[in-house]
Amino acid sequence: MQSDDIAFRRAILASPADTTLKLVYADWLQERDDLRAQFMRLQVELHTTRTSAAAVEAAAWFLRVGGQLDTDWVAFIRKSFARA
């Protein structure tokens, strides 16, 4: 399972603008009951819609749950959106 996660990260690194790939990754994470799935979806929504409602939802979710996520992973995902 960890090798699949690494493969997703490598693919995202190679194609940071591919939101479909990021949503497939979110689905894969959700199938494993991984909290990171919702973070990924919120990041895609923020990047694609750029609405204040999406920003408020993402910030509220991150305040509630974000402390449970690996900080290195969060930084990687945020950088992938910055590169897109």
C-alpha positions in Angstrom: 0.0 0.0 0.0 2.8 2.4 0.8 4.3 1.8 -2.6 1.0 2.8 -4.2 1.0 6.0 -2.2 4.6 6.7 -3.3 3.6 6.1 -7.0 0.7 8.6 -6.7 3.1 11.2 -5.2 5.6 10.6 -8.0 2.8 11.0 -10.6 1.6 14.2 -9.0 5.1 15.5 -8.9 5.5 14.8 -12.6 2.1 16.3 -13.5 1.2 18.9 -10.9 -1.5 20.5 -13.0 -3.4 17.2 -13.4 -6.4 17.7 -11.1 -8.0 14.4 -12.3 -4.9 12.5 -11.0 -5.3 14.3 -7.7 -8.9 13.3 -7.5 -8.1 9.7 -8.3 -5.6 9.8 -5.5 -8.3 11.2 -3.2 -10.6 8.4 -4.2 -7.8 5.9 -3.5 -7.2 7.5 -0.1 -10.9 7.4 0.8 -11.1 3.7 -0.1 -8.6 3.3 2.7 -10.5 5.6 5.1 -7.6 8.0 5.0 -8.2 11.6 6.2 -6.0 12.9 3.5 -8.7 12.2 1.0 -10.8 15.1 2.1 -7.8 17.4 2.3 -6.9 16.6 -1.3 -10.5 17.2 -2.5 -10.6 20.5 -0.7 -7.3 21.6 -2.2 -8.5 20.7 -5.7 -11.7 22.7 -5.1 -9.7 25.7 -3.8 -7.4 25.5 -6.9 -10.2 25.1 -9.5 -13.0 27.3 -8.1 -11.1 29.9 -6.0 -14.3 30.8 -4.3 -14.4 32.3 -0.8 -16.9 29.5 0.2 -14.3 26.9 -0.8 -11.6 28.8 1.2 -13.8 29.0 4.3 -14.7 25.3 4.1 -11.1 24.3 3.6 -9.9 26.4 6.5 -12.6 25.2 8.8 -11.8 21.5 8.0 -8.1 22.0 8.4 -8.6 23.6 11.8 -10.7 20.6 12.9 -8.7 17.8 11.4 -5.4 19.2 9.9 -3.4 18.5 13.0 -3.8 14.7 12.4 -2.1 14.9 9.0 1.6 14.4 8.3 3.1 17.9 7.9 5.5 16.7 5.2 2.6 15.3 3.1 0.6 18.5 3.5 3.6 20.5 2.4 4.1 18.3 -0.6 0.4 18.6 -1.7 0.4 22.3 -1.2 3.6 22.6 -3.3 2.0 20.5 -6.1 -0.8 23.1 -6.3 1.6 26.0 -6.3 3.4 24.4 -9.3 0.2 23.8 -11.3 
